[in-house]
Structures are given as C-alpha cells and as structure tokens.
Amino acid sequence: MKKRLAIVLMCLTLVSALTACNLADMEVGGLIGELLENMEGTEHIEYQPGIGDDYINNGTNINPGWEVETWYDESIDYVDPEPYEPLPPCQYDGAYAVVLSNQDMALNDNVEVHEFIQEATANRNALLEKQYNIALIFKTESDPIKINDYVRNDVISGSGEYSIVYQQMGRAGAELVQGDRLLNLRELPYVDFDQPWWDASVNDTLSIGNYLFMATGATTPDVTLQTSVIAFNARMMDESGLEYPYEMVREGRWTLDEMLMMSKVMYSDLNGDGRRDDGDRFGFAGVTFDTDNAFMVATESGLILKDTNRMPDLAQSDRLVATYEMLYELCLNYGLYVSISDYLASGEDAAMIPTKAFADDRALFLGTTLGDLLEGELGGEMQVGLVPYPKLDKAQEEYHSPVNYLACAVMVPKSCQDPELAGCVLEASAIFSDDEYSAAYQKLAMKNLSDPEAIDMFSLIMQTKDCDFTAAYFAVNAKDSGASMIFQELLKNGSTGVASAVRSKEKVLAKALKQLLEIAPSQ
C-alpha cells in the first residue's frame, strides 16, 4: 500500500457519498452526468430540531503575526492521487445496486463546493460501474422518517429492494437498529474498517461489541462537514499578545482549562453597563449542537462510554461534572452562548449570532463546523485559526473531534438480497471516493483557510472524529430522557446543578441501554 501525504488525510474522508446523500433521484448509474446537470433542482429541506434534539498560556513563544501574503497557488497540482489497493476482487455481469439515501446534507447552496465536487462525484461512480460491471441506482428522500419507513417495510416484506442505505445516525440508531432492521457491517465481505477510508473512532463508538450496524467514512461527507471545531480570531490574539494554540495541540496540552483562561483574559464589558450583553467582547461564542454536546464528546464526558471490547456502559459522572463546571464559566460568564430552541419560533437564524460576534472581533473563540470553514463562511481577512476541541486535561490521551449525531451513516438492511455485492460496493466506493475527492477538497481547504498551520490542524481533526454513543442511539424521541443533551438543558437554564441532573437521568438511561444490549446479540 502506498503512503500518502499527511495533508491528504485531512480531507479524504470528506465527500464520498455525495451521490448517496445529496443528489437528485437517480435511475441508473450511467445517467449520472445528466443528473448532475440537474442538481440545482434537488429539493433541500432545512433541518428543524425535534424532541430530544434538543488554550491563557504565559509562555514567551508568542506568534509574531499573521502571514498576510496569499500562499494558495491554483497552478500547483498539490496531490497526485494514487488508487489504494487492493480493491475488492469482484466482478458482476450487469448487476445493479439500489442505494436509498437521505439527501438533506450539509453542502447547502454553496456554489463553489458544488463546482469542486460534481466532476469528482461523476468520476467516482463511473469508476465503480466500470470496475465491477454494475449499475448504481440511487433513490433519495429528504425526510429521514420516511427513510426509516422504507427500510422497515422492505425488511418486513422481504422484498430486498435496497442494497445500501444512507441515513442520519440518530434516526437509524433509535429505530432501525433497535427495530432489528440492519445487518452487522463487520460481517460483510470485503469491508475492512481498519483502513484509513473509514472513520475508526466514530465506528468504534457506534459499535456494540463486535456489532456495527451503521458506519461512517469516506462514503459519508456530511460527517466531516458536521464535525465541530474551534476557530480562533488570530487578529485578537496578536493584539492581546496571546500564544496561538497550535503548539499546545501538538504537545497535548490544549485543554479546556487553557481555553477558559484565555477566554477570561479576553472578556471585557466594552459598553460598561455591568452586564454580559451584545456590547461586550467575549472569550467564546457558540451555539447549540456545536457547543454543548461537542464538549461532552471532546472531553470523554459522555454518560455512556466504551470499554476495551467496544461494549457500552454507564460512565462515572466525575468527568462530566468537571467538564460542565468549566463549560458553565466559558459559556455563561465569559462567553456568548445561544440556544437554538429559544429562536425557533422567531424565525431568526440563531447560529449567525455567535458567528457575527466572531466576525466583528468580539469573540476570541468560535464553536463552528468544518463545513462552515470549507464553504468560506469564515476566513480571508478575518485571519481565522483552527484547532480541535480541547481535551478535559493533560491526562486525557486523545483529542476527539465531535460529529453531530444527525450526520449520515451507511448501513445495509437485513433484507438485502446480495450482501456480497453490498460489501463490495461499500468498500470500493470508499476507496474511489478517497482518491477522487482528495485533490478537490484539499484545494478548497487551502482557499478558505487563511493560515497554513490550520491545514495541519485540519489533518489532525480529520483523524480524530468521534461521536456520542448516547445521542446516536437514544437522542431521537428522547429515549434517554434527554441525557445526551444534558449540557444543553443546563446551559439554557443557567443551572449549576449538574450532579443532580445526572442522577435524574441515570435510571432511564440504564433502562434504555439494557434494552439496546438485548437487541444487539440477537441480530
């Protein structure tokens, strides 16, 4: 197997399933080019949350300043893609695979992103069809509830219409897994989850022992686009003499208390009214989903954690309490925290409130997503730096870059008539996607990230994606009594009673976990 540049790893996983999750309905794979031309007509549904959706361093190594000159050169071919080997050794005589996919993805209407990926998408599918003499038939559905209905009916009837399904993790975990509708992906032929085109940490978190019913990787681009990250305002850091946190990250000392200390230094009651309001300068600005649950994942503070055998169990609450106590200060004493649920009825775009404060040089840190950065929502003259979410403390061994539980995963229904074909398509699609999208997204990242060092951080984040087990399996319909959204609830209410809140949810969560564990071995 040929080694690749580390920079390729930063974005290889981004995009593979666009066809599976973001394109219009497809008749046969050979018609991909025609369908791509009509892509603008694809319906996109804006997601509305439902029930249950609900570093200061005193060192002397101060960054000397931002590189003003541009460093991106479109004339340079930064990557020469080389196909990974081996591809699954299959061959089919005109067989076809039907892919049912959720098209409500994170690319929105960004024209530049679409222009970068359209050709790569067509190439990927053409390679698949030619390599294996198959036809790919894509059926898309914007309503995740209907996708669950289609899969349930397909399994009950035994019709076996669908070979592969792309569905939101939370929707699939709460209904398709617990309804015994999915195959164990670890038993599929050809699929190798140890390969770099699969998200190792996410898939380990989603696993129940040796069972893995939904997986993410190069075939699920919105998983990357919906990965939460910390952007920092380099201009504000330069003016305040603060150290860029890059070395902190590399040395393993980028922790929540370091981020909190820097935020304390930066906070100022600019308008002098004695209140924390829109006229102030903040250390941190964040919004629901990119803040509360993200910090829980990043600090290994989930209410359900995994053992060395990938088995889930209720975790001790000490880490969660320690995380929330610092998070409370970060968000409510020195930050601008916005709860989306407070704005749903008003129609106001709550997510733009912290983003605007950051753009106006009134917030040092911003909780955001890779999607926003890659789509050019931030950057340019703003001088944006990028780091992963911090660890709880230096003793924590790894960084975890949080993925939203409503990002798409890939799965195979129990009614699939040809698991071998499904396994071949999944693995080959991931491999081809890894290659075809790497150059396009590398250039996109280089254009929209102002700082070369941010690219190094991007690579690290791509390799440390993870998710919350509780949210992935129980958040939808609040089967965990809101346990996966505990930080969201506490921050919204301005509450400090985290220990009692944990105790109030443990019984319901333990019951939900027991029921899930009773299902998994029967699959």
C-alpha positions, 0 to 999 in steps of 0.5 A: 500500500502506498503512503500518502501525504499527511495533508491528504488525510485531512480531507479524504474522508470528506465527500464520498457519498455525495451521490448517496446523500445529496443528489437528485433521484437517480435511475441508473448509474450511467445517467449520472452526468445528466443528473448532475446537470440537474442538481440545482433542482434537488429539493433541500429541506432545512433541518428543524430540531425535534424532541430530544434534539434538543488554550491563557498560556504565559509562555514567551513563544508568542506568534509574531503575526499573521502571514498576510501574503496569499500562499494558495497557488491554483497552478500547483497540482498539490496531490497526485492521487494514487488508487489504494489497493487492493480493491475488492476482487469482484466482478458482476455481469450487469448487476445493479445496486439500489442505494436509498439515501437521505439527501438533506446534507450539509453542502447547502447552496454553496456554489463553489463546493458544488463546482469542486465536487460534481466532476469528482462525484461523476468520476467516482461512480463511473469508476465503480460501474466500470470496475465491477460491471454494475449499475448504481441506482440511487433513490433519495428522500429528504425526510429521514422518517420516511427513510426509516419507513422504507427500510422497515417495510422492505425488511418486513416484506422481504422484498430486498429492494435496497442494497445500501442505505444512507441515513442520519445516525440518530434516526437509524440508531433509535429505530432501525437498529433497535427495530432489528432492521440492519445487518452487522457491517463487520460481517460483510465481505470485503469491508475492512474498517481498519483502513484509513477510508473509514472513520475508526473512532466514530465506528468504534463508538457506534459499535456494540461489541463486535456489532456495527450496524451503521458506519461512517467514512469516506462514503459519508461527507456530511460527517466531516462537514458536521464535525465541530471545531474551534476557530480562533480570531488570530487578529485578537490574539496578536493584539492581546499578545496571546500564544496561538494554540497550535503548539499546545495541540501538538504537545497535548496540552490544549485543554479546556482549562487553557481555553477558559483562561484565555477566554477570561483574559479576553472578556471585557464589558466594552459598553460598561453597563455591568452586564454580559450583553451584545456590547461586550467582547467575549472569550467564546461564542457558540451555539447549540449542537456545536457547543454543548454536546461537542464538549461532552464528546471532546472531553470523554464526558459522555454518560455512556462510554466504551470499554476495551471490547467496544461494549457500552456502559454507564460512565462515572459522572466525575468527568462530566461534572468537571467538564460542565463546571468549566463549560458553565464559566466559558459559556455563561460568564465569559462567553456568548452562548445561544440556544437554538430552541429559544429562536425557533419560533422567531424565525431568526437564524440563531447560529449567525449570532455567535458567528457575527460576534466572531466576525466583528472581533468580539469573540476570541473563540468560535464553536463552528463546523468544518463545513462552515470553514470549507464553504468560506463562511469564515476566513480571508481577512478575518485571519481565522485559526483552527484547532480541535476541541480541547481535551478535559486535561493533560491526562486525557490521551486523545483529542476527539473531534465531535460529529453531530449525531444527525450526520449520515451513516451507511448501513445495509438492511437485513433484507438485502438480497446480495450482501456480497455485492453490498460489501463490495460496493461499500468498500470500493466506493470508499476507496474511489471516493478517497482518491477522487475527492482528495485533490478537490477538497484539499484545494478548497481547504487551502482557499478558505483557510487563511493560515497554513498551520490550520491545514495541519490542524485540519489533518489532525481533526480529520483523524480524530472524529468521534461521536456520542454513543448516547445521542446516536442511539437514544437522542431521537424521541428522547429515549434517554430522557434527554441525557445526551443533551444534558449540557444543553438543558443546563446551559439554557437554564443557567443551572449549576446543578449538574450532579443532580441532573445526572442522577435524574437521568441515570435510571432511564438511561440504564433502562434504555441501554439494557434494552439496546444490549438485548437487541444487539446479540440477537441480530 
